[in-house]
Amino acid sequence: MTATLPTSTSASEVARLRSTFATGRTRDVAWRLAQLEGVERMVAEREDDFAIALAADLGRPRVDAWLADLAPTTAESAFARKHLKRWMRSKRAGLPLSVQPGSARYVYEPLGTVLIIGPWNYPVYLTLTPLVAALAAGNCAVVKPSEHAPAVAALLADLLPRYVDRDAVAVVTGGPEETQDLLAQGLDHAFFTGSPEVGALIMAAAAPTLTPVTLELGGKSPVIVTGDADIAVAAKRIAWTKLMNSGQTCIAPDYVLVEESVRDTLVAGIAEATRELRGGAEDGLRIVNARQAARIAGLLDDHGGRIAYGGAVDVEALTGQPTIVVDPRPDSPLMTEEIFGPVLPVLTVEDLDTAIRFVNDRPKPLAVYLFSRSKGVAKRVTAEISSGGTVINHLMFHVLVPQLPFGGVGRSGMGAYHGRWGFETFSHRKSVLTKPTRPDLSLIYPPYTAKAEKLLRRFF
């Protein structure tokens, strides 16, 4: 279990970081680069420790720990280091005639002391990546790891002070009470990754102090498969991404909408690909805890569909078989709640219009995935469905592109990060206008004559 800091310590940690920020040292580009290098060294030098912690918390194989948590963290930090000086440059802006003569620009300044609330499903990547953005922007940061990944939380509390400026980064462990207390400190920004339900609580707790928030949430991300799609490729890619972390991924495919002409072929292909990717294993995949396992088992109790593959959940063993459910009731909990597990509903649709309408009748998803050979279909799905992101003929890869903003819309989140977008999330764009003292036209000062007003109306 992680050691929990008492309330007074949480408040004192925030005060300590604010004192550091007040010195101005975090604004220096050399300091920022040094912190990013420290994050990269930590991930490289302590890879074994992170792999052990991820295995303890999530049963994650070593190669998956590297692929899903460590390598993307390093890539994000390296990208920020490469581009940071360019991101930090002030940007010139034009002036309307009414404000001339003069010059205008905007500068990026750090927000101050920020809070990063990490999730349990990718507790390294989704905690350290926003920290990279916060440090690149020149902030001090409180890191609050998830209490549901206690081994990783304890490791971050131990390692981060060794690799980054301990006076600028603090790790506070614990549960919801510690999170609520941190939010009550009136920090300069709060960044949360997790479920929409908890996101609403974070937003409510931030409201009394008007703390701005970035919410990276989840939802039910659909896959649309048209009749002209490459079904073999679609099946393998859907199976691979659904198996990753036992389906406990915010951008995992939550359900599939497929045209009837290829439905049975797709279902058989996903089942076969699942067997192949697991080396023929039929046992259950690791679920993070008993509460989540019981929740997933409950989703399989009364869905009205047909189980085409798998179907077993062992709550005591914290495992669930990869499961395919064909045509469950659209109003069943399986289709109204985010699954966040190794269960994949497959629903038959008449055509693309039906699929688009089905998605749009529900809360906006974090991602939409499409498998189709038609550019026209891809254009329609991109234009007609509002979502955090869209991927054509694959799934989830957009999260690995630092040149793209990553975030949700509506119930799936607010705000974005990765690359420059993360730097901007943790920065304030401050306007700077410079005016010369001469000429100092009397025209703009009262009292205004009719002639002066007529001239002013030409300028504004």
C-alpha positions, -999 to +999 in steps of 0.1 A: +000+000+000+011+036-006+018+059+022-008+086+025+002+122+033-021+138+059-042+168+049-018+193+065+011+179+045-008+181+013-014+218+019+022+224+029+034+206-002+014+230-023+028+260-004+063+247-008+059+244-046+044+278-048+074+292-031+096+275-056+076+289-085+079+324-070+117+323-074+112+322-112+137+294-118+112+271-135+108+296-163+143+291-176+146+269-207+176+251-193+156+241-162+128+228-182+150+207-205+168+193-174+135+181-160+125+164-192+159+147-194+153+136-158+120+119-167+136+101-196+165+089-175+142+077-148+121+056-173+153+042-189+173+034-158+143+021-138+125+001-165+128-031-144+112-014-114+084-001-135+078-034-151+076-052-117+052-025-104+029-027-134+029-065-132+019-063-095-009-038-101-023-049-134-007-083-143+009-065-173+035-085-192+070-069-194+068-062-231+034-046-227+047-025-199+074-011-222+051-008-252+021+008-235+036+028-206+073+034-209+082+039-246+053+064-252+064+084-221+100+086-234+088+095-269+066+123-255+094+138-235+119+136-263+095+153-286+090+181-261+127+186-256+133+188-294+106+215-300+105+233-267+126+264-276+104+270-307+072+265-286+084+291-261+091+319-286+068+349-285+045+353-315+039+386-333+004+397-341-010+424-363-028+456-352-060+471-365-059+507-377-076+519-345-046+508-324-017+519-346+010+528-342+024+501-320+034+464-319+016+434-306+027+399-296+017+371-272+040+352-249+036+318-232+040+319-195+036+290-171+004+288-151+021+282-118+015+252-096-006+225-112-022+192-102-020+160-122-044+132-112-033+100-127-054+069-136-048+033-127-051+017-162-018+032-176-005+046-144+030+055-157+022+068-192-010+087-183+006+102-152+040+111-166+029+124-200+009+153-186+038+159-162+060+163-192+037+189-206+035+207-173+073+208-169+079+218-205+056+248-199+076+258-168+053+248-140+056+233-106+035+202-103+017+180-077+014+145-089-014+124-075-011+088-087-041+065-086-046+046-054-058+017-075-023+011-088-005+012-054+028-003-065+033+023-093+021+050-070+047+041-044+074+038-071+066+073-085+067+087-050+102+072-045+117+079-079+104+113-091+123+133-064+155+115-074+153+125-111+135+159-112+137+190-091+122+179-058+114+215-049+092+218-080+075+184-082+058+167-053+040+133-052+010+130-029-004+095-025-037+085-011-074+083-022-103+106-029-099+126+003-064+136-007-075+145-042-103+167-028-080+184-004-055+192-031-083+206-053-093+228-024-059+245-024-069+266-054-042+254-078-035+270-111-048+240-131-060+205-125-055+177-151-075+145-146-076+113-165-103+088-156-140+081-160-168+107-167-184+100-134-152+108-114-145+137-138-178+153-128-166+151-091-133+166-100-149+195-118-173+201-089-144+201-064-125+226-086-154+250-090-153+267-056-118+279-063-124+285-100-095+261-108-094+254-145-095+217-154-085+195-183-106+163-182-094+133-202-123+109-199-136+079-217-170+067-230-181+042-255-159+044-286-175+027-315-160+008-345-179+010-377-172-018-402-187-014-437-194-042-462-164-032-484-139-033-455-109-056-454-125-079-428-094-100-420-074-069-412-103-053-393-108-084-372-071-087-362-067-050-353-100-049-333-089-080-314-054-067-307-065-034-293-094-049-273-069-074-257-045-046-247-046-042-209-077-065-209-097-038-226-091-014-197-082+014-220-101+047-224-098+045-262-104+008-266-131-002-290-162-004-268-186-018-294-188-026-331-214-016-357-212-039-387-232-043-418-251-076-418-234-089-450-201-092-432-211-096-396-206-133-392-173-132-410-161-104-388-172-121-355-155-153-365-124-133-375-122-115-342-126-147-323-099-164-343-075-135-341-081-134-303-071-171-301-040-165-322-029-134-304-032-152-271-014-183-283-045-204-280-050-196-243-086-197-231-081-185-196-093-151-183-074-118-186-065-098-155-090-073-142-076-046-119-098-054-088-128-072-075-151-042-079-143-039-116-146-076-121-180-077-105-191-048-126-181-065-158-197-097-147-229-077-141-228-064-176-230-100-189-260-109-168-289-095-189-280-081-223-304-099-245-277-108-271-258-140-280-224-148-266-203-159-296-170-162-278-159-164-242-183-152-215-167-162-182-157-137-154-141-150-122-145-122-097-124-139-070-095-146-094-098-110-109-101-124-144-124-122-174-124-141-207-123-121-239-159-121-248-179-113-280-216-105-276-237-103-308-267-080-310-273-071-273-302-048-266-292-012-272-308-002-239-290-029-218-262-018-194-237-034-217-246-008-243-252+022-221-223+019-197-186+021-206-174-015-205-137-009-197-130-047-199-125-076-223-161-077-235-170-066-271-206-061-282-211-065-320-243-049-333-258-055-368-267-023-387-285-020-420-262+006-436-238+035-429-267+059-422-279+037-395-245+034-379-239+072-379-274+078-365-267+052-337-235+069-326-249+104-328-279+094-307-255+088-278-230+109-258-200+120-279-173+093-278-136+098-271-127+081-304-145+067-335-129+040-356-139+031-391-129+002-414-138+009-450-121+011-484-142+041-494-127+076-491-162+089-493-173+069-463-143+080-444-151+116-452-187+112-441-178+096-407-152+123-400-176+151-409-209+137-394-198+122-361-185+144-333-158+127-313-124+133-296-106+117-326-111+095-356-089+067-369-095+052-403-087+015-408-070+011-374-076+018-338-060+038-310-028+049-328-037+086-328-027+086-291+009+080-301+011+110-325+025+140-306+017+163-335-020+157-330-041+170-301-055+142-279-087+149-259-124+144-258-155+164-265-187+166-245-190+138-220-157+123-232-137+152-219-125+188-223-092+201-233-063+184-251-027+176-247+004+158-263+032+177-280+026+214-284-010+210-273+001+199-239+026+228-236-003+252-244-027+235-220-003+242-191+006+277-204-011+311-203-010+330-236-004+365-225-011+395-248+016+422-249+009+455-266+035+482-269+025+518-279+049+547-285+045+578-264+046+600-296+025+608-314-002+613-287-032+623-308-057+645-290-084+630-313-090+600-289-095+621-258-128+638-248-145+661-252-155+647-286-166+672-312-188+662-340-158+663-363-137+642-340-165+616-337-168+614-375-130+608-378-130+582-350-158+563-367-135+558-397-108+542-376-129+518-355 
